[in-house]
Amino acid sequence: MKILMGSSACQAAVREDTLHITTNIDELFLTPSSYSILEDPTGRLTIQDVQKPEWTRRFTRASQAYASIQHTSATYWLRLTLHDAERAERHWYLELLDSHINNIALYQDDKSVPVVRTGADLPFNSRPYFYKNFLFRLTLAPEQTHTYFIRLQSGSKTSFLARLRTETILASHFQLEYGLLGGFYGVLLIMVIYNLCIYLFIREQMYLRYVAYVLSCGLVFLSEDGLGFQYLWPMLPWLNQLVNAVAPVLLLLTFSYYARQFMDSAERLPRYDAWVRRVVLGSAALLLLDALVLRSGLGFWLYPLPYTMICYLAVRVYQRGFRPAIFFLAAHSFVAVSVLFLVLRKLGIHTFTNTFTVYSMNVAFVLEIAVLSYALGDKIKAIKDATIRAQERLVKQLRKRQHAQNQLLEQLQQNQQLKDQLNSDLEAQVARRTEELRYQSETIAGQNRELVQANRLLALQSAAIEKLNAELQHDLQQVQEARVLSREVDFGEFSQIYPDKDACLTYLAELKWSHGYQCRRCGHEKYCDGREAHSRRCTRCRYVESATAYTLFQKCKFSIVKAFYAVFLLHTHHGHYSSQELSRVLDLRQGTCWSFSQKVADAMRRREQAPDYDEQESWTKLLLDNHEAEEDELLTELAGKQQSQPMQ
């Protein structure tokens, strides 16, 4: 984003959009309605251009035009008019609340050379003041009106929020703001160290995932409030942009990584857990693509789906009796409310914008971390209690097993006595049973020989039945084809013989080359398959001839199945079949049916004049009519001769 600010003091009449600064005002919160806005899609306008009358008239109030930057490829000019009604001079500072502005150029007193040039695309030391947001000093002369032009060019969507403060208010604000932010990052650091120590002592994987989640939270806030660019990588603006793009995605991954293990979703809801994992990974990939390549500014709409699925996962596991899930939902609800305020600011809705809502996300994350820490401890306590109860049950089971083993030893002794007695009885029974089995085996062998002979007879009968069925099926198909060829049938019954385009082309190709293939250009008789279905390519001259070429269906513009049926109907009615009725039956335009009917009627007349014409012949004799194709060839040859004569 590039901001250009121009200042001009004037003694003329006060403009109607002028902001008045009185003695009792020490701070002004500038919303989009405080400016007059001009959108420059080309980005070529200069400070001299926008001060010209033809461009000055195009400035509009924010309520009528734009509440925030919507087109990242355009440049926005903000005109801010201030009238200092004080008599004593005070130092005023303009603070732009978005720390991700790419470029800033400050012009003052109608100068064409910028006083300050800074922005997120430049090193941090390019800023006039060592502060996380962009801060500019405004020179306001007492009892005079000053007009400032602010030029914005942003690579991401942002609002026009700013604050105007005196140096007294600004100094106290610095102390309070940096003190609270220091406390916030101190809490995050304490939670990281505490949980990391717990992980090193008990080696519980969940604590390590929690540490990764808290670290990603800290990285998000360092990129969001600008402190990372101020203290950690001030000379690396490219790294600052990379962190701004990657940190939210990393937060999504670590949050999902921690939440799924915290709720044991892989064991409790394995199918839903797999879907959550796929959606999170897919969303992360799309977010990285949008942030690093597309830069559409709409990536934040991809966050609600995975976070909503994770919250629904918590509801499901809570319904199944996992008590710590309710703490997880409570902790995440704080963040959800603060994210809602952030989305409203991104969309240009500033109804709820104030100091509390701007920093509500920091407060929400502190509350979330505290509640999640309690929930994590509660889960560990629940696991410990469950382990103790399991150990007690195991001790009871071991005692019962010891008692059962004593009873088993007594029973084994009794069984040994019974076994000796039963062995003698079994030996006698085995001898008798062996003799019975030998006799039954001989009987079964005889029956098997009889079954083998019967199976041979059945096999012969089965073969005869299969042969008879095949002959009946062939006869049935011939009868059905003869019925179609002998009288009129409807389109549905006709389609049983020619169900689709491939069947029609197969029949047409077999009919066309029934006496063998011969190339129409060179007379060669060997061919291979062409690219189109059922076409043939000459192996000598490479000429390709389709199945419909030189037939009645050459250049046919509708389905060949319907064309087959149309030829059948016209032949059955000896050419006396109206185009209106044909259009209704085939569901085609009447003009198309009329043209094709004329083509078939001409083919029927030529067939009737043929020497081998038979009144009882099949309608398929018409399919190979190539009169129109021959005329096209003659016209092509004549055109070629006419072109060659002038050359001679």
ABEGO torsion letter per residue (X at the ends): XBBBBBBBBBABBBBAABBBBBAABABBBBBAAABBBBBBAAGABBAAAAABAAAAAABBBAAABBABBABAABBBBBBBBBBBABABBBBBBBBBABAABABBBBBBGGBABBABBBEAABBAAABABBBABBBBBBBBBBGBBBBBBBBBBBABBBBABBBBBBAAAAAAAAAAAAAAAAAAAAAAAAAAAAAAAAAAAAGBAAAAAAAAAAAAAAAAAAAAAGAAAAAABAABAAAAAAAAAAAAAAAAAAAAAAAAAAAGAAAABAAAAAAAAAAAAAAAAAAAAAAAAAGAGAAAAAAAAAAAAAAAAAAAAAAAGBAAAAAAAAAAAAAAAAAAAAAAAAAGBAAABBAAAAAAAAAAAAAAAAAAAAAAAAAAAAAAAAAAAAAAAAAAAAAAAAAAAAAAAAAAAAAAAAAAAAAAAAAAAAAAAAAAAAAAAAAAAAAAAAAAAAAAAAAAAAAAAAAAAAAAAAAAAAAAAAAAAABBBBAAAAAAABABAAAAAAAAAAAAAAAEBBBAAAGBABBBBBABBGBBBBAAAGBBBBAABGBAABGBABBAAAAAAAAAAAAAAGGBBBAAAAAAAAGBBAAAAAAAAAAAAAAAAAAAABAABBAABBAAAAAABAAAAAAAAAAAAAAAAAAAAAAX
